[in-house]
Amino acid sequence: MAYQYRPRGVCSQAISFDLEDGVVKNVRFTGGCSGNTQGVARLVEGMPAKEAVKRLSGIRCGFKSTSCPDQLAKAIEQALEGKS
């Protein structure tokens, strides 16, 4: 199933991804630091969603209380909870 998420407190404006049988697929960030967001997207490709959340939650960007990886974790959590 395809999901869209509007991140808060980071440079990226949108995150989209698919969840198939509890596995993260096709992660795409709109905006943000291109190299970093591409790297995160590739690293979580094919990863169990719960493992991705565990690994990405709480990562900070500089002095911000969140980051693009942390926002992806929040997006995946919402998807797992059935929220769009």
Secondary structure, DSSP 8 states (H G I E B T S, - for coil): -EEEE--SSSSEEEEEEEEETTEEEEEEEEES-HHHHHHHHHHHTT-BHHHHHHHHTT---TTSS--HHHHHHHHHHHHHTT--
